[in-house]
Structure formats: structure tokens, C-alpha cells
């Protein structure tokens, strides 16, 4: 009935679909880029590993700069996926 309104809604629909397609294309590109740089984990069950202490909580009064950067070695007990392991502490 109203030609101007129909034209406007059609243009908006096309614009939204174009934006959606661009977002999906960018996500695919970023995923490829991230996976291209990824390397397989060299660790196996039974290996000894050191753990980074950056995200660990230590007792109050212990200065962060005096804490060692790594602790261990700990034995790997189970491998859940390429980046998640259960270790023996």
C-alpha cells in the first residue's frame, strides 16, 4: 500500500543481511587465523611438568616478586584435551 515504507524496509533488511554475512565471514577468517598458529601439545600422561604461578594465590604476607615463577615438577595424571590436564600435586 505504501511504496516508500516497503522500499525502506526492504533496504533495511538487505543492510542487516549484509552486516550479518560480513560478521560471519570475519568470524571464519579469525578462526582460521587462530587455528593456523596453534600447535599440538607435546605433553603425554606420565610426563613431568612445571606450573606457572602467575594465577596462583599465595599466603598473605608473601611478596609476589619473591615467589618463584614456576613450581614443580608435577606428574601428568590425565589428559582431557590438548590444553587441559590433571596433575598430581
Secondary structure in CASP SS format (residue, H / E / C, confidence):
PFRMAT SS
TARGET T0000
AUTHOR 0000-0000-0000
METHOD secondary structure of the structure
MODEL  1
X C 1.00
X C 1.00
X H 1.00
X H 1.00
X H 1.00
X H 1.00
X H 1.00
X H 1.00
X H 1.00
X H 1.00
X H 1.00
X H 1.00
X H 1.00
X H 1.00
X H 1.00
X H 1.00
X H 1.00
X H 1.00
X H 1.00
X H 1.00
X H 1.00
X H 1.00
X H 1.00
X H 1.00
X H 1.00
X H 1.00
X H 1.00
X H 1.00
X H 1.00
X H 1.00
X H 1.00
X H 1.00
X H 1.00
X H 1.00
X H 1.00
X H 1.00
X H 1.00
X C 1.00
X C 1.00
X C 1.00
X C 1.00
X C 1.00
X C 1.00
X C 1.00
X C 1.00
X C 1.00
X C 1.00
X E 1.00
X E 1.00
X E 1.00
X E 1.00
X E 1.00
X C 1.00
X C 1.00
X C 1.00
X C 1.00
X C 1.00
X C 1.00
X C 1.00
X C 1.00
X C 1.00
X C 1.00
X C 1.00
X H 1.00
X H 1.00
X H 1.00
X C 1.00
X C 1.00
X C 1.00
X E 1.00
X E 1.00
X E 1.00
X E 1.00
X E 1.00
X E 1.00
X E 1.00
X E 1.00
X E 1.00
X E 1.00
X E 1.00
X E 1.00
X C 1.00
X C 1.00
X E 1.00
X E 1.00
X E 1.00
X E 1.00
X C 1.00
X C 1.00
END
